[in-house]
Amino acid sequence: MPPTPPPGTPGEFVTVPDIDSVPGSGGIRGPIGLGFRVPCLVISPYSRGPLMVHDTFDHTSTLKLIRARFGVPVPNLTAWRDATVGDMTSTFNFAAPPNPSKPNLDHPRLNALPKLPQCVPNAVLGTVTKTAIPYRVPFPQSMPTQETAPTRGIPSGLF
């Protein structure tokens, strides 16, 4: 369950007086909250991996990054959301010079994947008639594990 603000937090609750009269609302009242979790990929010359950051981010985090980096104010940001989500500065290393070099993508597992020569133009229409690339089930089976990498930040969720 994503973090939700305490009851009555200004700017974080649906507050329409007669919400039952709003078409399509279904009479839903309550907190807006952060929504469901999705991965956040940061690709920048100031962010070289492998690195995992466990902060909680949302759509206002990029605005908070601009505020932290350049001092630009962020209007319409509630105090609860400001305290709950990160500003993405933990994903960057601005003290180091930028590294614009291309990362090494020559990895045995990446190279073993089948490659399609091109995108089929009618794929957008959903009318692809080519057969799918067969999936080879690895044998013997093993429990998947997450690769290790340096980490920064705080565990996501409430703390």
Secondary structure as UniProt FT lines:
FT   TURN            7..8
FT   TURN            10..11
FT   STRAND          13..14
FT   TURN            17..18
FT   HELIX           19..21
FT   TURN            23..24
FT   TURN            26..27
FT   STRAND          30..31
FT   TURN            45..46
FT   STRAND          52..53
FT   TURN            59..60
FT   HELIX           61..70
FT   TURN            75..76
FT   HELIX           79..84
FT   HELIX           89..91
FT   TURN            94..95
FT   HELIX           108..111
FT   HELIX           121..123
FT   TURN            124..126
FT   STRAND          151..152
//
